[in-house]
Amino acid sequence: MSARTGAVPLLALAALAACAPLAAQVAAPRPVESTSWTAADGTRTLRHGTVVRGAPAAVWEAFTTTAGYASWAAPVARVDFRLGGEFETSYAKDGALGSPGNIRNEIVAYVPQRMVALRNRQAPPDVPFDAKAFQALHTVVTFDDVGGGYTRVTVEMPGLKDDEAHVAIAKFFDWGNTATLVALRDRFEKGPTDWKRAAR
């Protein structure tokens, strides 16, 4: 994730996630499944998923706490996990909480250890898509126990239209949400991200 492309919420998630320092971590193909689809009304839903080597409670904690999120998603992070709370992140080398260029994603709904829905409230000024159009959308992250100490994590972004603004959003988050899931999966396979090393 770079300062320029760090708008994934997820989410991208996401990450929503967004995400550019993760580019180095996604150089090789990874097992993230894309099952994006188009609804009867013509709108598209981006959907990406992967299986994480961690029990749902552990993966949930990594996603929804400040310490957990900062261990894999962003070098500067604060999670105020509650309805109406937010994820605040920065990917800048000199980033700091409270800076006007930080990413802020509001928590609009959640079910403990099952799902969290996010909506972007503040994006960096140089994102490569229409921030206002993005802020009219939302991202849903679900956590499903698949047994054996593993969790399937799925990131979905519904409501994308077939117009220039939404096509640009879809292009960015098709990559960005994948990168977010790779980083989360790697957190449980390789350990926490060394952000100082990643910045070099």
N, C-alpha and C positions, 0 to 999 in steps of 0.2 A: 504494500500500500504506500503510495507517495502522497505528498501534500496535495498534489493535483488530482489524484484519482481516489482519494480516501473517503468517498461518499457512500460506500457500501454500508449497508446498515450494519447488512447483514448484513447486509444483510446487507450489505450488503449488505446485513442481514445485515446481515447481514449483512449492513453487513451490509441497512440496511446497509451491511455490511463493507460498506464498503469497503480503498483496498490496494493501493499500488505497491507498497513495500512487499506485498505478498507475491508480486510478479516473479521474483527469484525463486519462490517456493513452488511455483506452479509451472516451471519450465517443462517438466515432463508430464505426459498424460497421467491422470490419477483417476481412481474408480469413483467418480461422482456421476451419478445417473441424472440425465436430463429427460424429464417426461413432460415438458411444456405442452400446452394444448390450447385449442381455440374453442370458445363457447358458441352456442347457437346465435348469440347476438353479435358475433364477430370479434368480440374482445378476446385477447390472449392472456393466458396465465403462465408466467414463468414458474417452473417447478424443478428444483434440483434436490437431490437427496444423496446421503451416504451413510454408511454404518460406521459408528465410532466405537472404539474398543474401550468402553466405559459404561458403567451402570447408569440408568437414567438420573438418579440423584446426583451422581458425580458430574455428569455432563450438564445437567441443569445448573449446578453450582458454578461450573466454568463459564456458563453463558450469562448468568443473572447476578453475579456479585462483582464488585470492583476488582478484588484480587484475582478472581477467576478469569474475568474478561481481559484484564491487563496481562495475563500470563500467555495469551495467544493472539488476541485480536488487534490490539493497538498499544503502543508504548505509553501513551497518555490516555487514561480512561477513568471514568467515574460512572458507576451504576447506582441510581436511586430507584431501587426496584419496588414499585408500588403503582397502583392505578393512577395515571397522571404523572408518574415519575419519568425519568429519562435516562438514556445512555448518552454520555458526552464523551467524545473522543477527538484526538488529534494525532496525525501521523507526521507532523512537522518535526524536524530535528530539535528546534527550539520551542516546541509546543508546550503549552501550559493550560491547565484548566481555567475556564472563564474567558479565554481568548475569543474575539469576535469571529474568527474564521473556523472555529471548531464545528464538528458535526454534532447535532443534537437530535436524537430520535425519541419521541414520546411513546410511552407504554400506554396503549389504548385498550388492551384487554389481555388477560392471562388466565391460565388454569395451572396451578402449581405442578411442576414436573411433567406437564403435558404440552402446553403451548404458550406462546407470547406473540402478540400482535403489536407492530410498531408503525409509527408514521413520522416521517422526517419533518422537523420544525426549523432546522437551520442547516444549510449546506455551505461548504466553502465557496468563495466567489468564483472560482475558476473551474467548476465541474464541467465536463464535456456533454452536458445535456441541459434541458430546460428545468431548472430547480423548482419553479412553481408547478409545472406539470407533474413532477415527481412527488411533490408534497400533497398532491390531491390523491395519491395512491397510498396503499399500505402494504406491509409485508408481514406474513405469518410464518412463524417458525414452530414446528411441532417435534416432539420427542416421543418416540415409540420404543417400548421395551421389546427387543427381539430375542431375549433370553441369553443365557450364558455370559452375562456381564457386558452385553453389547446394546447399543442404542441406535436406532435409525433417526437421523435428524433430517428434516425436510424443510426447505425454504421455498415459500410460494409468494408470488407477487401478481395478484389478479387485476383485471380492469384495463389492460394495455390496449389502446386503440391502434388502428392502422393509419396513423398520421406521422408526420415528420418528428414531432416531439416525442411521441411514445416509442417510435422505432429506435430513436437514439437512446432512450432509457433502457429499452429491452436489450440493445446491443451491449451497453455497458454492464448491466446487471447479469446478463447471461454469463459473462466472464467473472464479474465481481462476486456473485453469489457462489459460483463454483470455487473461487479462491478462498472465500470465507470458510466453506465446508472443508476444504483441504487443510486449512490452517487449524481448524478445530480438531479434525481427525489426527493431524500430526501432533497436536498438544498431548494427546493420550498415547501416542506411539513413540514419540521422541522426547517428550518433556516440554517444559515451558520455553517460550521463545526468548533468546538472548537479544534484546532490542539494541543494546550497545554494539554488539557484533554485527547485527543486521544492518545497522546504519553506516557501517564502514564500507 
